[in-house]
Amino acid sequence: MGVTRQSSNPLKSLYFLQRFRGAARRVQPANLCLYTAKVAPGMTRACLRLLAKLPMLEHGPVVRQMAAVSDCRIIVDAKLGNGMPMKVFWLDLVSESIRRNGFFERGTVELLRQLVRPGQVFIDAGAQLGQYTLVAAGLGATVHAFEPNPATFSMLERNIHLNQLEVILNPAALSDRSGMITLYDSTVDNIGSASLRPPYNYSGATHQVHCMTLDEY
């Protein structure tokens, strides 16, 4: 029984090897990570959950993009600069600022501390996870918090209960008109950019939410 041997051409083999190496160099690790996040979001989320458990590191844009692409929303612990505990989203812009610095927009928080007095009414429109709501309520104000995004509102409510505060919570948006309206959700790298218009980091998800005017309220 004969054995057929394929003819070997060293020049042809060298040509294909060079082309393969050139293609491999063009595939950047970042692109490979993002491709994995798209085709295997479950595996990506599992890896990111493990990464979130490590001590705080400076995560680059690739990790943030992987979380955004795979819609990986990981809840982690944080503490405001006034000592109040919070639950926040890992890699979210505002959340990471709170975790690292105690506050997001510290200058605004300091101004709030100077202006808010016990018994005053404080309206937090687009309360998000509740930083300003917690600060104002901690200063003795009567806080009315509005947050239309269902997932974000759930976290806001959780943070209020975590600090045993009395806050008037409204799962609604404030606008210049009333009724049901479309809320365009954002990716996890900046959940606060969800808007009544598609944001720059639109996730592709929408919610039908209640909208009201402040005068009506």
C-alpha positions in Angstrom: 0.0 0.0 0.0 1.6 3.2 -1.1 1.9 6.4 0.9 1.3 9.6 -0.9 3.6 12.4 0.2 2.8 16.0 -0.5 5.4 18.0 -2.2 7.0 20.7 0.0 7.9 24.1 -1.4 10.0 26.1 1.1 9.4 29.4 -0.6 5.7 28.9 -0.5 5.7 27.8 3.1 7.8 30.9 4.1 5.3 33.2 2.2 2.3 31.8 4.1 4.2 32.0 7.4 5.1 35.6 6.9 1.4 36.4 6.0 0.2 34.6 9.2 2.7 36.5 11.4 1.6 39.8 9.8 -2.1 39.0 10.5 -1.3 38.0 14.0 0.4 41.3 14.7 -2.6 43.2 13.4 -4.9 41.5 15.9 -4.5 43.7 19.0 -5.1 42.1 22.4 -7.8 44.8 23.1 -9.7 43.8 20.0 -9.5 40.2 20.9 -10.9 41.0 24.4 -13.8 43.0 23.0 -14.5 40.2 20.4 -14.7 37.7 23.3 -17.0 40.0 25.2 -19.4 40.1 22.2 -19.4 36.3 21.4 -19.1 35.0 25.0 -20.8 37.6 27.3 -21.5 35.0 30.0 -17.8 33.9 30.3 -16.8 37.6 30.2 -19.1 38.5 33.0 -17.8 35.6 35.1 -14.2 36.8 34.6 -15.1 40.4 35.4 -16.8 39.3 38.6 -13.6 37.7 39.7 -11.7 40.8 38.8 -14.1 43.0 40.7 -13.2 41.1 43.9 -9.6 42.1 43.8 -8.3 45.2 45.7 -9.1 48.4 43.9 -7.0 48.7 40.7 -6.9 51.3 38.0 -8.8 49.5 35.2 -8.1 50.6 31.7 -10.5 51.4 28.9 -10.5 47.8 27.6 -11.9 46.4 30.8 -14.6 49.1 30.9 -15.5 48.4 27.3 -15.7 44.7 28.0 -18.1 45.4 30.9 -20.2 47.7 28.6 -20.3 45.2 25.7 -21.3 42.3 27.9 -23.6 44.4 30.0 -21.9 43.3 33.2 -23.4 45.2 36.2 -21.6 44.2 39.3 -22.7 45.6 42.7 -19.8 46.5 45.1 -19.5 48.3 48.4 -18.6 52.0 48.7 -18.6 54.6 51.4 -19.3 58.3 51.1 -17.0 60.9 52.5 -19.5 61.5 55.3 -19.3 57.8 56.3 -22.5 56.6 54.8 -22.3 53.2 53.2 -23.5 52.7 49.6 -24.0 50.0 47.1 -22.6 51.1 43.7 -21.9 49.6 40.3 -18.3 48.5 39.6 -16.6 50.5 36.8 -19.4 53.1 36.7 -18.0 56.6 36.4 -19.8 58.1 39.4 -19.4 54.9 41.5 -15.7 54.7 41.0 -15.2 58.3 42.0 -17.1 57.7 45.2 -15.1 54.5 45.9 -11.8 56.3 45.4 -12.5 59.8 46.6 -15.5 59.6 48.9 -17.6 61.8 46.6 -18.4 62.5 43.0 -18.0 66.2 42.3 -16.7 67.1 45.8 -17.1 70.8 45.2 -20.8 70.5 44.6 -21.1 68.3 47.7 -19.3 71.0 49.8 -21.7 73.7 48.5 -24.6 71.5 49.4 -23.3 71.2 52.9 -23.2 75.0 53.2 -26.7 75.6 51.8 -28.9 72.8 53.1 -30.5 73.2 56.5 -32.7 70.9 58.5 -36.3 71.0 57.5 -35.7 72.4 54.0 -37.1 70.6 51.0 -34.6 69.2 48.6 -35.4 67.9 45.1 -33.0 65.4 43.6 -34.0 65.1 39.9 -32.2 62.1 38.4 -31.0 60.9 41.8 -29.1 57.9 40.3 -27.6 55.9 43.1 -28.3 58.5 45.7 -25.2 60.5 46.6 -26.9 63.9 46.8 -30.0 62.3 48.3 -28.0 60.7 51.1 -26.0 63.9 51.8 -29.1 66.1 51.9 -31.1 63.7 54.0 -28.2 63.3 56.4 -28.2 67.1 56.8 -31.9 66.9 57.9 -33.6 68.0 54.7 -36.9 66.6 53.5 -35.7 64.9 50.3 -37.8 64.1 47.2 -35.8 61.9 44.9 -36.7 61.1 41.3 -35.1 58.3 39.3 -36.8 56.8 36.3 -34.4 54.0 35.4 -35.8 50.8 37.1 -32.4 49.1 37.9 -30.9 52.4 39.1 -34.0 53.2 41.2 -33.7 49.8 42.9 -30.1 50.6 43.9 -31.3 54.1 45.1 -34.0 52.5 47.2 -31.5 50.0 48.6 -29.1 52.8 49.6 -31.8 54.7 51.4 -32.8 51.6 53.4 -29.1 50.8 54.1 -28.7 54.1 55.9 -32.2 54.0 57.5 -33.3 57.3 56.1 -36.7 58.7 55.4 -36.8 59.9 51.8 -39.7 60.3 49.4 -38.8 58.1 46.5 -40.4 58.6 43.0 -39.7 56.1 40.2 -40.3 58.8 37.6 -38.5 61.4 35.4 -39.0 65.1 35.8 -39.5 67.0 32.5 -41.6 69.7 30.9 -44.5 67.3 30.2 -46.4 64.5 31.8 -47.2 60.9 30.7 -45.3 57.8 29.6 -42.0 58.4 27.8 -39.1 56.4 26.5 -35.9 56.3 28.6 -32.8 55.3 26.6 -30.5 53.2 28.8 -26.7 53.6 29.0 -23.9 51.1 29.4 -22.5 50.3 32.8 -19.4 52.5 32.4 -21.6 55.6 32.9 -25.1 54.6 34.0 -25.9 58.3 34.8 -26.0 59.2 31.2 -29.3 57.4 30.6 -31.6 60.0 29.1 -34.9 60.8 27.3 -32.7 61.0 24.2 -30.1 58.3 23.1 -26.9 59.1 25.1 -23.4 58.7 23.7 -23.1 55.3 25.4 -26.6 54.1 24.5 -26.8 50.4 25.4 -29.6 49.6 23.0 -32.1 49.0 25.8 -35.1 51.3 26.4 -37.7 51.6 29.2 -41.2 53.1 29.2 -41.2 55.3 32.3 -43.5 57.7 34.0 -42.7 61.4 33.4 -44.1 64.4 35.3 -43.6 68.1 35.8 -42.4 69.5 39.1 -45.4 71.9 39.1 -47.7 68.9 38.8 -45.9 67.1 41.6 
